[in-house]
């Protein structure tokens, strides 16, 4: 169905330019559409944040509404300027006009279709709209379905290429290709079970400890069948401790593992934490009862209402390519936090079972590797682990969050970011 709509839209643009426009007009409209899209991608989050402040009821619709509003306004402004500059039609000849007009219309329709597909994916609609990007069960980010000619992937990929540092803001680069790596997949996976789980939070929902927040899984860690953990060739098995904020439970009482992702960048990068291109990695499970690692599908729903306690942590497992290093942890649509570099085996904390009482900090910044392995095996006398990301975590001072945004979410509109 979506393919027919796309073809109809491209055919309509081609017919309009063939009968009512010129080749020059078509080229200018394509250029204006691309520029308007770049502006929309760059500023829709800022606009959505302001809209949510004044109209909280629009929260889940704000990203789509602001994206389309900025897109239309900038395109209309550019078209008005073009009409004032060029009041006479430019005719390039019979043959170029007859061939070029419909071709320009097809390209214009392709670009506009890409924007519409992205905007629809931002809306709180069932996962079947605008098209089912993943299967009904256990979505696989490595093999998504794509719309005809993948126009949504084209427009997001093009803006990601433009924003990888070549158009850095005055303060520091903030690349769309890293902050929103695999953006189309992110949008679709975030609303995979939208009827059962919220798509976003009103307050920052998660955090990652700056000390011992990321480490390689110990050899003693076993899966729920008692087998050693394994990772595909060329990847390493990383554990990331996600501290869930208690005051955010009402915003995110349920979530799916598809709403959590680790954005990674090349090792030994440029020194700019948010520049360049990122790659999203999704969790394969988390440490569960008895200190065993439970392998889970991405459509697994985590229900926080069934877990008691004031402090809640999840040790999530990610299979990260060895050439990459983790940079950001993203939760739902609008919570993003920076993660530290992986801890050494000597400083790695013990894995903590989800729902269990968090270990106390011993003030040393981590555990010896042998102690961590003992704790992973379920030893109740295992020593305490590294500082947690609550009141006892060691996080840099001066990092303030804006309502509805995390530390990095705030940095998109002017906050501060630390290096790993």
C-alpha positions in Angstrom: 0.0 0.0 0.0 2.7 2.5 1.0 4.5 1.8 -2.4 1.4 2.8 -4.3 1.1 6.0 -2.3 4.8 6.8 -2.9 4.4 6.2 -6.6 1.3 8.3 -6.8 3.1 11.2 -5.0 6.1 11.0 -7.3 3.8 10.8 -10.4 1.8 13.8 -9.1 5.0 15.9 -8.7 6.2 14.8 -12.2 2.9 15.7 -13.8 2.8 19.1 -12.0 6.2 20.1 -13.3 5.6 18.7 -16.7 2.4 20.7 -17.3 2.8 23.7 -15.0 6.5 24.1 -14.3 9.9 24.2 -15.9 13.1 22.2 -15.5 14.7 25.2 -13.7 11.8 25.4 -11.3 12.0 21.7 -10.6 15.7 21.9 -9.8 15.2 24.8 -7.5 12.3 23.0 -5.8 14.5 20.0 -5.2 17.2 22.2 -3.7 14.7 24.0 -1.5 13.2 20.7 -0.3 16.7 19.4 0.7 17.6 22.6 2.5 14.2 22.7 4.3 14.7 19.1 5.3 18.2 19.8 6.7 16.7 22.7 8.8 13.9 20.5 10.0 16.2 17.7 11.1 18.4 20.2 12.8 15.8 22.1 14.8 12.7 20.0 15.3 13.9 18.7 18.7 14.5 22.2 19.9 11.1 23.3 18.7 9.4 20.2 20.2 11.0 20.9 23.6 9.5 24.4 23.6 6.1 23.1 22.4 6.0 20.5 25.2 6.7 23.2 27.8 3.7 25.2 26.8 1.5 22.2 25.8 2.4 19.0 27.7 -0.5 17.2 26.2 1.2 17.4 22.8 4.3 15.6 24.0 4.1 12.5 21.9 2.9 14.4 18.8 5.3 17.3 19.2 8.3 15.8 17.3 6.2 15.1 14.2 4.3 18.4 14.4 7.4 20.5 14.8 9.3 18.6 12.1 6.6 19.1 9.5 6.0 22.7 10.6 9.7 23.7 10.2 9.9 21.8 6.9 6.9 23.5 5.4 7.8 27.0 6.7 11.4 26.9 5.4 10.3 25.4 2.1 7.6 28.1 1.6 10.1 30.8 2.6 12.7 29.6 0.1 10.1 29.3 -2.7 8.9 32.9 -2.0 12.5 34.1 -2.3 13.0 32.2 -5.5 9.8 33.7 -7.0 10.9 37.2 -6.2 14.4 36.6 -7.7 13.2 34.9 -10.9 9.9 36.3 -12.2 10.5 35.1 -15.7 10.3 31.5 -16.7 13.6 30.0 -18.0 13.1 27.7 -21.0 16.1 25.4 -21.7 14.7 24.0 -24.9 12.0 21.6 -26.0 13.9 18.3 -25.5 15.5 19.2 -22.1 12.3 20.5 -20.8 10.2 17.5 -21.9 12.7 15.0 -20.4 13.9 17.0 -17.4 10.6 18.2 -16.0 9.1 14.8 -15.2 12.5 13.5 -14.0 12.8 16.5 -11.6 9.3 15.8 -10.5 10.1 12.2 -9.7 13.2 13.3 -7.6 11.2 15.9 -5.8 8.4 13.4 -5.0 11.1 11.0 -3.8 12.5 13.5 -1.4 9.1 14.7 -0.1 8.1 11.0 0.4 11.1 10.4 2.5 10.2 13.3 4.8 6.6 12.1 5.1 7.7 8.6 6.0 10.1 9.9 8.7 7.4 12.2 10.1 4.8 9.4 10.2 7.3 7.2 12.0 7.7 10.0 14.7 4.0 9.8 15.4 2.5 7.5 18.1 0.9 5.2 15.6 0.9 1.4 15.5 4.1 -0.1 14.2 2.4 -1.1 10.9 2.4 2.6 9.9 3.7 3.9 7.6 5.0 0.4 6.9 6.0 -2.6 9.0 9.8 -2.2 9.2 10.3 -5.2 11.4 8.5 -8.5 11.8 5.7 -9.1 14.3 8.0 -10.9 16.8 11.6 -10.5 17.8 12.6 -7.6 15.6 16.1 -7.8 14.1 17.8 -4.5 13.6 20.3 -6.1 11.2 17.6 -6.9 8.7 14.9 -4.3 8.5 12.2 -4.1 5.9 12.4 -1.0 3.7 10.0 1.0 1.7 10.3 1.2 -2.0 13.6 2.8 -2.9 14.0 3.6 0.9 13.4 7.4 0.6 13.3 7.8 4.5 16.7 6.1 4.7 18.0 8.5 2.0 17.0 11.7 3.6 18.1 10.8 7.1 21.4 9.4 5.7 22.0 12.5 3.6 21.5 14.8 6.6 23.7 12.5 8.7 26.5 12.8 6.2 26.1 16.6 6.1 26.2 16.9 9.9 29.2 14.6 10.7 31.3 17.6 11.6 31.5 19.5 8.3 28.8 21.9 9.5 29.8 22.1 13.2 28.0 24.7 15.4 30.0 27.4 17.1 30.5 25.5 20.4 31.2 21.9 19.4 30.1 19.4 16.8 26.9 17.5 17.4 26.5 15.0 14.6 23.0 13.8 13.7 24.7 10.6 12.4 25.9 9.9 15.9 23.1 11.2 18.1 20.6 9.5 15.9 22.5 6.6 14.4 20.1 4.5 12.4 17.4 7.0 13.0 14.7 5.3 11.0 15.2 2.0 12.9 15.2 3.9 16.2 11.8 5.5 15.4 10.2 2.2 14.4 11.7 0.1 17.3 10.8 2.8 19.9 7.1 2.3 19.1 7.3 -1.5 18.6 4.7 -2.1 21.3 3.4 1.5 21.5 0.0 0.4 22.9 1.6 -1.1 25.9 4.6 1.1 26.6 5.2 4.8 26.6 7.2 6.3 23.8 9.0 9.0 25.8 9.4 10.3 29.4 8.7 13.6 30.9 11.9 13.6 33.0 15.3 12.0 32.5 14.7 8.3 33.2 18.0 6.6 33.3 21.7 7.2 34.1 25.0 5.3 33.8 27.6 5.4 36.6 30.7 7.3 35.6 32.9 4.7 37.4 32.2 1.0 36.5 29.3 1.8 34.3 30.6 -0.2 31.4 32.8 -3.3 31.5 33.5 -6.6 29.6 31.4 -9.5 30.8 33.5 -11.8 33.1 34.3 -15.3 32.0 32.4 -16.7 35.0 29.1 -15.1 33.9 26.7 -17.8 32.6 23.4 -17.6 30.7 20.1 -18.9 32.1 21.0 -22.4 30.9 24.4 -22.4 32.7 26.4 -22.0 29.5 29.3 -19.6 29.1 28.4 -16.4 27.2 29.5 -16.1 23.6 29.6 -13.3 21.1 29.9 -13.4 17.3 33.3 -13.1 15.8 34.6 -9.6 15.7 32.5 -8.5 18.7 33.0 -8.2 22.4 30.4 -8.8 25.1 29.9 -5.6 27.1 27.8 -5.0 30.2 26.3 -1.6 30.7 24.8 -0.7 34.1 21.6 1.3 33.5 20.4 3.0 36.7 16.6 3.7 36.4 15.5 6.8 38.3 12.8 6.2 40.7 11.0 9.5 40.0 10.7 8.4 36.4 8.8 5.2 37.1 5.5 6.9 36.5 6.7 8.1 33.1 8.1 4.7 32.1 6.5 1.9 34.1 7.0 -0.4 31.1 9.5 -0.4 28.3 10.8 -2.9 25.7 14.4 -3.7 25.1 14.0 -2.3 21.7 13.7 1.2 23.4 17.2 0.8 24.8 20.3 1.1 22.6 24.0 1.8 22.9 25.5 4.2 20.3 29.1 3.4 19.6 31.8 5.2 17.6 35.3 4.3 16.3 38.0 3.8 18.9 40.6 6.6 19.0 38.2 9.2 17.5 38.7 12.8 16.9 38.3 13.8 20.6 34.9 15.3 19.9 32.5 13.0 21.7 29.5 13.9 19.5 31.1 14.2 16.2 31.4 11.7 13.4 29.2 8.7 12.7 27.8 6.3 15.2 26.5 2.7 15.1 23.6 1.6 17.2 23.8 -1.7 19.1 20.7 -3.2 20.8 20.8 -5.3 24.0 20.6 -9.1 23.8 19.4 -9.5 27.4 20.3 -8.6 31.0 21.5 -10.1 34.2 18.6 -11.8 35.9 17.9 -13.9 38.9 20.8 -15.8 40.5 23.3 -13.6 38.6 22.6 -15.5 35.4 22.5 -13.6 32.1 19.0 -13.9 30.5 18.9 -13.8 26.7 15.9 -11.8 25.6 14.2 -10.7 22.4 13.9 -7.0 21.7 10.1 -7.2 22.0 10.5 -8.3 25.6 8.5 -5.9 27.9 10.2 -5.0 31.2 7.5 -4.1 33.8 9.0 -1.9 36.6 5.8 -2.1 38.6 6.7 -5.7 39.6 10.1 -4.6 41.0 10.4 -3.1 44.5 13.1 -0.9 45.9 14.1 2.7 45.7 17.2 2.1 43.5 16.9 0.0 40.5 19.6 -1.1 38.1 19.9 -3.3 35.0 23.1 -4.8 33.7 22.3 -5.0 30.0 24.4 -7.0 27.6 25.6 -5.7 24.2 27.6 -7.4 21.5 29.7 -4.5 20.4 32.1 -4.7 17.4 35.7 -4.7 18.6 36.6 -1.7 16.4 34.0 0.4 18.2 33.7 1.9 21.7 30.4 2.9 23.5 29.6 6.6 23.6 25.9 7.1 24.4 23.1 5.1 26.0 19.6 6.0 24.7 16.3 5.2 26.4 13.0 5.7 24.6 12.8 8.8 22.5 14.3 11.6 24.6 16.6 10.2 27.3 20.2 10.1 26.3 23.3 9.8 28.6 27.0 9.6 27.9 28.7 6.4 29.0 32.3 6.0 30.3 35.0 4.0 28.6 34.9 0.3 29.5 36.5 -0.4 32.8 39.6 -2.6 33.2 39.1 -6.1 34.5 40.6 -5.0 37.9 38.0 -2.2 38.2 35.0 -4.0 36.8 32.1 -4.3 39.2 30.2 -7.4 39.9 27.0 -8.0 37.7 23.9 -7.3 39.7 20.7 -9.2 39.2 17.8 -7.1 37.9 15.4 -6.3 40.8 18.0 -7.2 43.5 19.2 -4.7 46.0 22.1 -2.7 44.5 25.5 -3.3 46.1 27.1 -0.7 48.3 30.0 1.4 47.2 33.4 0.6 48.7 34.8 3.9 47.5 37.5 2.2 45.5 35.9 2.8 42.1 35.5 -0.9 41.3 36.3 -4.5 42.3 39.2 -6.8 41.5 38.5 -9.1 38.7 38.5 -12.2 40.9 35.9 -10.6 43.2 33.7 -9.6 40.3 33.8 -13.2 39.1 32.8 -14.5 42.5 29.9 -12.1 42.6 28.8 -13.1 39.1 28.7 -16.7 40.2 26.1 -15.8 42.9 28.3 -15.7 46.0 26.3 -14.0 48.6 29.5 -12.9 50.4 30.9 -11.2 47.4 32.4 -7.8 48.2 30.5 -4.6 47.2 30.8 -3.3 43.6 31.8 0.1 42.2 29.9 3.3 43.0 26.4 3.4 41.6 24.8 6.2 39.6 22.5 7.4 42.4 23.3 9.6 45.3 26.6 7.8 45.8 27.8 7.9 42.2 30.8 10.0 41.3 29.5 12.2 38.5 31.0 15.5 37.4 29.5 18.6 39.0 27.6 21.3 37.0 25.7 18.9 34.8 22.1 20.0 34.8 19.2 18.4 33.0 16.4 20.3 31.4 12.9 18.9 31.8 12.2 16.1 29.4 15.8 15.9 28.4 18.9 14.1 29.7 22.4 15.4 30.0 23.2 14.8 26.3 19.6 15.7 25.4 20.2 19.1 27.0 23.5 19.3 25.2 21.7 19.3 21.8 20.3 22.7 22.7 23.4 24.0 24.4 24.3 21.9 27.5 27.8 20.5 28.3 29.3 17.2 27.4 32.3 15.5 28.9 34.8 13.2 27.2 34.9 9.6 28.2 
